[in-house]
Amino acid sequence: MANNDTGRNRVVVPEARQALNQMKYEIASELGMTNYQTMDKGTLTARQNGYVGGYMTKRLVEQAQRNMSGTTGTTR
């Protein structure tokens, strides 16, 4: 599936695209997918792809909560 800006994959703040991609690659690496940036995502299982997206969402929610509360720690 092509990565485009329609539907659910649309980046609301285009300036954040690079940071989101970097986060995706870091999380994939933490999950043991060291060559995630160049690998064919179609060969991964739904579970593997879901882990990356799920952990991204979890981390983004944590960052938003810290911003809202005024704290700055990390929880990795």
N, C-alpha and C positions, 0 to 999 in steps of 0.2 A: 504494500500500500504506500502510495506517495505521501510525503510529508508536505501538507499544504495548510493554508490559513482558513480553511472552511470548517464549519461544525465545531466540534469539541476541541480540536487541536489549535484553535486560533489563539495567538498570543495577543492579549489585550494591550500590553505595553511593549511595543516592538523593541524598545531600547533594552529590555530585559532578556531578549532572546539569547544572547551570548552567555549570560550568567545562568540561564536555565539549562542550556546545553552543557555547560561546564558542570553544573550540579548533576545532571543526568549521567555524564561520563564518570564522575567521582563515585556516585552511588553504585553504578554498574561495576566499577573496579572493586569497591568494597564488597560487593556480592560475588566476586570471583570472575567477572566477565571483563578481563583486562583489555581486550581488543574490541570493545563494544562499539566504538566510534566507526570502525571500518567493517564490522561484521554485518552480514545480511540478516536483518531482524526477522525475516520470514522463516529462517531456519531455527529460530528460538521457539521454545514452547510458550503457550499463553501464560503459564505460571512464571516463567523467567521474565517475560516482558512485563507482566503484572507486578512483579516484585519491584522493578525499577520505578514504574509509575507510582506504585503505592508508597514506596519510601520517599519519593520526591514530594508527594502530597503531604505525607507526615511531616517532613522537614519544613516545607513551606508553611504549614499550619503552625508549627512550633515557632518559626520566625515571626509570623504575624502576631501570635500571642505575646511573644517577648516585646515586640514593638508596641503593642497596645498597652502592656503593663509597664513599659519603661525599663525593663531589665535587659541585660546584654549577654548572658552566659550561653554556652553551647551545651547540648545534651547528647553528644554522640557517644 
